[in-house]
Amino acid sequence: MNYDGKTNGITAPPNGGVVQSQLYRSVYDRYGIDPETLSYIVTHGTGTRLGDPVEVNGLRDAFQSYTKKEGFCAITSTKTNFGHTFAAPDW
């Protein structure tokens, strides 16, 4: 859904996250979600200096389209702490 063309890798979107923000807004609009009602988001989290800011900035930009309120939604990522589950042993 969020693919927007040729990239230098999964953590390097070619447009600085513009499409990421557009995707969030389209989901909020389609399903009638008011971002001010969100208090906690678990992000994908690539664990990279390039990829994580793109995701967080996309959320910030999308939120700013709906509200000027700040500091109301916590953001976390479990993947960067636990990694991909397919790498876990299958004991």
BELWO-V9665 format. One line per field, one symbol per residue. ss: DSSP state (~ for helix, > for strand, _ for the rest). psi: psi as a letter, one per 20 degrees, with the letter a starting at -180 (. if undefined). burial: 1 if it has 9 or more other C-alpha atoms within 8 Angstrom, else 0. A space follows every 10 residues. Layout:
ss: ???
psi: ???
burial: ???
This chain:
ss: __________ _______~~~ ~~~~~~~~~~ ____~~~__> >>________ ~~~~~~~~~~ ~~~~______ ___>>>__~~ ~~__~~~___ _
psi: hjpkaprjrh jmqijjjghg ghgghhgggh jkpohiipip porgoikqig gghggghggg gggiihqiqq kipqprphgi hhaphiiqql .
burial: 0000000000 1111001011 1111101100 0010110100 1010110000 1101101110 1110000000 0010001111 0000000000 0
